[in-house]
């Protein structure tokens, strides 16, 4: 049986598993909104759809409306979906457009396409939005972002801080979270950061170097932001996190 490894979202511990490729099913839908219509601007999520904080939808980061499929097999890693057009892991809201059910989860890159829908759905995500095994279902998937601070005074203070910091701009604006020896391990680490509401990027091994993947979070603008990010990352269990240039 042909299979492929896919990134999973870990809630408490990073887990590794193998998922078989989806077989059969209906053809893929369009990337973006249906019928070529413009994607709506950011919207505040209904309270039941929020996982933590007041997230807003960010369709400019990622948005897809097409069929998804759960192949009926149990999967590791919690609530996630995978799509071939993804570059970095994202935090998304997943909607079953037929029933209106929605859930917040992780979005990963689907490493290999198989016949059928391009969106692969984990068993936990399928349970949350009412997907039946082996039945292609129309889904809407949109990236989430934390909204900017609406307080004008806070925004003005931030601009002043940025202006003061400009002459001594940070050179180490990222925080290195972990170095792992597999792409799957890197994706699992990134999923933990996304689950906690932090940004995550995966740095591939350097050509000719050791096969090590780095997971970083950032960038930040100020030393205070960097210190807060390091504290947040270490609070997730990555005690060796430190600042890096990229």
ZITA-V382545 format. One record per residue. N is the residue number from 0. PSI is psi as a letter, one per 30 degrees, with the letter a starting at -180 (none if undefined). OMEGA is omega as a letter, one per 40 degrees, with the letter a starting at -180 (NA if undefined). NEAR is the number of other ideal C-beta (glycine too) atoms within 12 Angstrom. Layout:
BEGIN
[[N:PSI:OMEGA:NEAR] [N:PSI:OMEGA:NEAR]]
END
This chain:
BEGIN
[[0:k:a:11] [1:k:a:13] [2:l:i:18] [3:l:i:24] [4:k:a:27] [5:l:a:42] [6:k:i:47] [7:l:i:42] [8:k:i:43] [9:k:a:33] [10:e:i:23] [11:e:a:15] [12:k:i:18] [13:k:a:32] [14:l:i:24] [15:k:i:25] [16:l:i:26] [17:k:a:20] [18:k:i:36] [19:l:i:20] [20:k:i:28] [21:k:a:39] [22:k:i:20] [23:a:i:17] [24:l:a:30] [25:l:a:20] [26:l:a:15] [27:l:i:28] [28:a:a:28] [29:k:i:20] [30:k:a:22] [31:a:a:22] [32:l:a:20] [33:k:i:19] [34:g:i:10] [35:g:a:10] [36:l:i:12] [37:k:i:12] [38:k:a:26] [39:l:i:17] [40:l:a:14] [41:k:i:23] [42:k:i:22] [43:k:a:20] [44:k:i:30] [45:k:a:18] [46:e:a:13] [47:f:a:13] [48:f:a:28] [49:k:i:22] [50:e:i:29] [51:k:i:17] [52:l:a:18] [53:i:a:22] [54:l:i:29] [55:l:i:27] [56:k:a:35] [57:i:a:28] [58:f:i:28] [59:f:i:16] [60:e:i:26] [61:k:i:34] [62:k:i:36] [63:k:i:39] [64:j:a:33] [65:l:a:33] [66:k:i:33] [67:l:a:46] [68:k:i:42] [69:k:a:39] [70:g:i:34] [71:f:a:22] [72:k:i:24] [73:k:i:19] [74:l:i:35] [75:l:i:27] [76:f:i:41] [77:b:a:35] [78:j:i:36] [79:l:i:49] [80:l:i:59] [81:k:a:46] [82:k:a:40] [83:f:a:26] [84:g:a:26] [85:k:i:34] [86:e:i:19] [87:l:i:29] [88:k:a:42] [89:l:i:43] [90:k:a:45] [91:l:i:45] [92:k:a:42] [93:k:a:49] [94:k:i:35] [95:j:a:32] [96:f:a:25] [97:e:a:19] [98:f:a:17] [99:f:i:16] [100:k:a:23] [101:l:i:31] [102:k:i:38] [103:k:a:38] [104:a:a:44] [105:k:i:48] [106:k:i:48] [107:l:i:48] [108:k:i:33] [109:j:a:34] [110:f:a:22] [111:k:i:19] [112:k:i:24] [113:l:i:27] [114:k:i:18] [115:a:a:28] [116:k:a:38] [117:f:i:35] [118:k:i:49] [119:k:a:49] [120:k:i:51] [121:l:a:42] [122:e:i:29] [123:e:i:26] [124:e:i:40] [125:e:a:36] [126:e:a:23] [127:e:a:28] [128:g:i:35] [129:h:i:24] [130:k:i:38] [131:k:a:20] [132:k:i:21] [133:g:a:21] [134:j:i:24] [135:k:a:32] [136:k:i:34] [137:k:a:28] [138:l:i:43] [139:k:a:40] [140:k:a:50] [141:k:i:39] [142:l:i:37] [143:k:i:39] [144:l:i:27] [145:k:a:25] [146:l:i:20] [147:l:i:15] [148:k:a:14] [149:f:a:12] [150:j:a:11] [151:e:a:11] [152:e:i:11] [153:e:i:13] [154:e:i:15] [155:e:i:13] [156:e:i:16] [157:e:i:20] [158:e:i:17] [159:e:i:14] [160:e:i:17] [161:e:a:20] [162:e:i:15] [163:e:a:16] [164:f:a:20] [165:e:a:13] [166:f:a:8] [167:h:a:12] [168:k:a:17] [169:k:i:26] [170:f:i:14] [171:i:a:22] [172:f:i:25] [173:l:i:31] [174:k:i:38] [175:k:a:35] [176:e:a:44] [177:l:i:35] [178:k:a:25] [179:l:a:28] [180:g:i:16] [181:l:i:22] [182:e:i:28] [183:e:i:31] [184:e:i:29] [185:e:a:39] [186:e:i:43] [187:e:i:40] [188:e:i:45] [189:e:i:47] [190:e:i:47] [191:e:i:39] [192:e:a:40] [193:e:i:45] [194:e:a:33] [195:g:i:31] [196:g:i:26] [197:l:i:37] [198:l:i:32] [199:k:i:42] [200:k:i:30] [201:k:i:36] [202:j:a:28] [203:l:i:21] [204:k:i:18] [205:k:i:11] [206:k:i:7] [207:f:i:6] [208:a:i:12] [209:k:a:13] [210:i:a:17] [211:k:i:20] [212:k:i:30] [213:k:i:33] [214:k:a:43] [215:l:i:37] [216:k:a:42] [217:a:e:33] [218:l:i:22] [219:l:a:29] [220:e:a:23] [221:l:i:24] [222:e:i:20] [223:e:i:18] [224:e:a:27] [225:e:i:29] [226:e:i:19] [227:e:i:19] [228:e:i:38] [229:e:i:30] [230:e:a:18] [231:e:a:25] [232:e:i:36] [233:e:i:22] [234:f:i:18] [235:f:i:33] [236:f:i:19] [237:i:a:30] [238:f:a:13] [239:g:a:17] [240:k:i:31] [241:l:a:24] [242:k:i:26] [243:l:a:28] [244:e:i:18] [245:none:NA:16]]
END
